[in-house]
């Protein structure tokens, strides 16, 4: 399976970016509207790409282990078993020798209720979505990112369910909005109205329109949103919080056969010259999870005195699972985060 370049680049961006214009993930998020004062985010973006490129460089063959008693199936990528398609052919004369990597680990995800119906939501980004278009002042942005919000004296009641999911109260959503921030602010942002509606959130099965409490903010044109789906309908290997602990370094496309996974990463450019590399993937399957680790199989070193650019290039490699993916969760073992899988 070959993913079109546009789709591949979009998947890499989705896996690596924090969607700074719409999702609040930290104090570095630039949420000031165009034409107004804002902090430059480019250095953080390029630093993130460089770190992501480094994170996917795990050299070697993975040794499987049983982490959850579910008899995981090992799919090796060194020609001994399994099926994989490297991004390009190795070139032994300029290769860096491979060394053994640690076992793939999916501890914490083994409890995922794969047979549950409906399938629990697995978020790949946070519960809070900032107002599209951002803020008109740095002070309002600072207040939002620090959680310095004051609500209206009366919050609306909510139904027990919406969109097929149990929902949290408006008060719980406001508390989550406050808890998503950190630091201190010089002002307080006033919430002028709250209503139950919907918003788009990122999950391990792509973008989904889900029930959300929507917050109108004084002097802010668009509304912020907090996921209204109750924790009982979501799954996380760690105590659930407004923002996820980690983000995946890989994205994935699932083939029509339900077994072929094309994994997308940011890495070194393809080719045989200096500063190029090839990539392959290791997979460990269980009844609840599919753990993947993309590794570098060959790296061409530059000659003395020549330095490689830290540009991140969209790369891909394909694996064929022993069984259809079904409702299982794909886990990036570099970050222990759920991977977004799209058709």
N, C-alpha and C positions, 0 to 999 in steps of 0.2 A: 504493500500500500504506500503510495506517495501522496503526501499532503501538499496541496497547492501552496506556493510560497507565501501568498497573502494570508492564508489560514494559519500557516506555521508561525509566521511572525506575530500574528494576533494571539495565538496560544502562548507563545513565549512571553509576550507582553503581559498577558493575563496572569500567567504563573508567577511573574517576577514583580509586577507593579502593584502598588497599593491603591490604585484608582484614586489619586489624591484629590481630584475635583469633587468626588462624590462620597468617599468613604473615609471616615476618621480613624486613623491608626496610630497617631502620635503627634508630638509637637512639631515635627518637621513637615507635616502635611500643609501644602499651600492651598488655602481656601479663600483667598481674597480675590474678589471679582476682577476681571480685566479692566485696566485703566486706573486701578487703585493701588495703594502701596501694598507690596507683598514681598516676602522673603524669597530669594532665588533658590530654586530647588535642584538645578542642574547638577551641582557637585554631589548631592546625595543620590541622584539618579544614577550617575556614572559610577559612583562608589558601590551602589547596590549591584549594578551589572557586573562590575569587576569581582565582587564577592561571590555572586552567583556563578560566574564562570569558574572561579576557583573551587566552589563547593561541589561542582559536578565532576571534579577530577579525582576520582577514587580508583586507583589502579589495582587490578588483580582479579582473582577468581574467588567467588563467595562460597563459603562452606555453610551448608544449611544446618539449622538446629530446630528443635521443637520448643517453641516458646509458649505454646498454649495447649498442648496435648491434642491438637487437631490434625496431626500428621501432615505437616506442610509438604508440598511437592517442590523439589528443586529443579529449576530449569537453568542449566549452565549455558554459557555463551562462548566456550572455548573449543567447540567442536566435539565434545564428548557426549553431550546429551542436549535435548531441547532444540528449539528453532530460534534463530535470530538473524537479523540482517544488519551488518555493520554499515556505517555511513560511507565508507570507502575501503579499498583494499589496503592491508598492511604493507609496509615497506621495511623489511627487516634490517636493511643496511643502516637506517637512520632511526630505528625504534628505540624507545626507552623501555628496558625490561620491566615486565609486570611483576608485582609482588602480591602477596596474599592480603585480602581485606578481611575485616571482621565479618561475622555472620550477619545476615539480614535480620533486623529486629522489628517486630510489630507488637511488642508488649504494650498493653493498654488498649489496643484496637481489637484484640482477640475476643472481647466481650460484645462486639457489635452484633445486634440481633438480626442476622441476615434473613431470617424467615419471617420477620415481623411484617404485618400488613395493616396499615400502610407503612412503607419503609421510612425509618426515622430520617430527618434532615441531618445532613452533615455539612456544616458551613466551612467554607474555605477562606472567608473573610469575616469581619466583625458583625455584631448585631446592629450597629449604628451606621446610618448613612447621612452624611452631611448635606446641607442644602445645595442643590445644583446651582452653579454660578458663583458660589462662595459668598463672601461677606464684603461689605463696602468699606469697612475700617479694620485696621489691624487689632484694635481693642476688642471688637466683637468677635473676631476670629480667636483671639487669645482666650477670651472668656469661654467660648464654645469648647476649645481644645483642653481647657483646664477643668471643665465640668461646672463652671460657675454659672448656674442657671437658676432662676426662680420661677416657680410655676404659678398658674392662676389659683385663686382661693378654692375653686371647686373644679374637680376633674370629672369628665363624663363617665358614666357607667359603661361597661362593655358587655357584649354577649359572651356566653361561655365558650362558644366556638365561632370560627369564621373561616371560610375557604376550606372547610374540612379539617381544620386543626383546632385544638384547644388553645385559648389565647390568655395572655397575662393581662392584668389590669392596667389602666392608664397610669396609676401611681407607680406600679412596678416598672413600667416603661420609662417614666421620668427618672426613677432612681437609676436605671441602667444607663440612661443618657448622661447623668451626672457622673456615674462611676466610670464611664469610658474615658473621662478626661484625667489629666495629671498636671501637677504644677500649680502655680498661683497666677491669678489674673488681677488687673488693676480695676476692673469693672465687672458688673454682673449683667448677664444677658437675660432679658425678660421673655418668658414664654407667654404669648398672648392668647393662644387657642390650642386645643388638642382635639383630634378627631381620629377615628378608626378608618383606615383605608388600606392601601396596598403600596408596596414598593418593591424594587428589584434587589435581590440579594444573591451573592455568589455561593454556590454549593458544589459538592463533588460531582454533580450531574449537570453542571452549567448554571447559567443565570435563570432565576426563577422569580416570578411575581408572587409575593407572599403577603399575608396580612401584616399590617404595620400600623403602629400609632404614629401619626404625623403631627409634628410640632411647628406651629407658626411662631416666628421669633420677631421681636420688635426691630424695625429698620432693616430686616432681611427679606429679600423678595421671595425666595422659595423656601419650602418647608424641609426641615430635617425629619428623618424617619428612624424608628426603632422597631426591630422585628417583634411582632406580637405573638408569634408562635411560642407556646409554653415549653419549658425545658423538657417536659415529659415526652414531647414529640421530636426532640432533637437528640443527637448523640455526639459525645466528645469523650476522648479517653482521659481527659483531665477535668477538674471542676470547671463548669462552664462560666465564662466571664464575658463582658461586653466585647473584648477584642481577643482574637486567637493568639496563642503563644507563639506560633511559628507559621510560616508560609511555605508552600511547596516550591522546589527549584525546578520542577518538571511539569509539563502539561501532557495530555494524552488524547488521542482520537481512537475510538473503538470502531473496528471494521464491521461490515454487515454480517459477518459470520459470528459475531459476539465473542470471538477469541483473539482476534488480531489487534494488538495494541501498538500504535505508533506513538512513541514517546518523543516529546520535543524539549530541548534544553537550549541554553545559551552557552556557547563554547568557542573553541578556536576555529578558524576557518578550515574548510576542506582543502585537499590538495596534497602534494608531495614535497612542497618546498619548505623553507624554514617557517617555524611558528604555526604549522598546520598540525592537525590531529584527527584521529578516527575515534569513534565511540561505539560502544555496545552496551547491552543491558543485562543485568541478572534479575531473576524473578524467583520469588518464593511464594507458593500458593498455599492457602488453607481454606477451610470452609467459609470463613468470614472475611478474609482479606487477601489481597494480592500485593505483596511488598516488592517494590522495584528499586533498583539502584543503577543509574547510568554511570558508566566508567570510561575512562580514556584507555584505549587499547594500544595506541601508538602516538607518539609525539615527536615531531621533527625539531630538533634543537637548532637554534640559530648559530651561525659562526661566531667566533670570539669578537666582542665589541659591538655586536648587533643585538638590539633589544626588540622584543615582541610588543606590539600594541595591545593594550588591554581592551580592545573592542570585542563586544559580545556578538557572536554570529549565531543565527538560528540553525540548529542542527537537529537531526532526527535519527532514530533507530527503531526497529520493529521487533517485537517478540510475539510469539504465538502461545497462548495459554493452554494448559492441559485440559481445561474445562471452560465453558462459557463464563464470562465475567458475572452475569446475572446481577444480583443485588449486592455483591461484595464491594468492599471499599478498597480502592487502590491507594497505597501508602508510599510516600517518598521517604526512603530510609535515611536520606541525608538530613532531613529536617523533622522526621516523624509526623509529617503533616499529610492530610488527605489531598489527593491529586484530583483536579478537575478533569473529568472524562466526558468528552462530547462525541456525538455520532460522526 
